[in-house]
Amino acid sequence: MDKSRQVISELISVGITEHDALVIADCIITRKSCSWVNTDPVDDKIIKDLSDLIKKNEYGIMVKVDPLPTRSKFIWDVKIL
């Protein structure tokens, strides 16, 4: 399994949707920051599990997710550390 597929699988295993996992994995592999908006639901447990995974694997990124409750959307922001 190549590095990209491995990272995507790990992200999906903690509850990240496939679309979000693809973008986050791309940020990790290319070492580029990225932001996007979507409607895939995210909760505190997913964010905590994602944070734990990032630390465990030393991915060197920071992920911030801000809800837009009036529009049922989430703003994702991935920064390279």
N, C-alpha and C positions, 0 to 999 in steps of 0.2 A: 504494500500500500504506500503510495507516495505521500509526502509530507502534507500536502494540501488536503487530500482525502482523509488523512488521519486527524488533522485539526478539525475539519468539518464534522467528522463522526463524533469527536469528543464534545464539540459545541452542541450538537444535536442531542447528545446523551444527557445534557444538563437541562434540556427543555427549550433551547434556542430553536426557532423555526429554521427550516432549510434556507430560505432566502437570507435571513439575517446571518446565519452561519457562514454562508458563502461570502458575504461582504466582510465579516469579521476575519475569516480565514485569509482573505485576500490582503487585508490590512497587516496581518501578522506576517505573512510570507513576503510581501513587497516592502514592508516597513514604511507604509504611507498612511497618513490619517484620512478619515473619511466620515461624512455625516449623511444621514438619509432619514426619510420619514416613511412610516407605514402603519398599517392598522392591525398587525399581528399582536395579540395580547401579550403583555409582559407583567409579571408580578414580582414581589420582593424576593420570593424564594428563588426564582430563576436568576435574578440579578445577583443574589448572594452566591448561588452555585456557580455562576459564571465567574464572579470575582475569585472564588476559591480555585477554580480551574486555571485561571490566568496566573495566579500566584504559584500554584503547584508546578505548572509547566514553564514558568518564567518567560511568558510571552512578551513582556516588555511593552504592554499597552494598558491604557485606561479606557474603560467603557462607561459612558454616562447615558442614561435613558430618561428622558423627560416626557411625561404624559401631556397630551393636549386633550383634556377631558371633554371640552365642548365640541371637539371634532372626532372623538374616538380614535385618535392617532397617537403615535409615539415618535419622538425625535431621538434618533440614535446618534451618538458622537463617539468615535473611536480616535484616541490620540496615541501617538507613539511616544514612549518615555525615553 
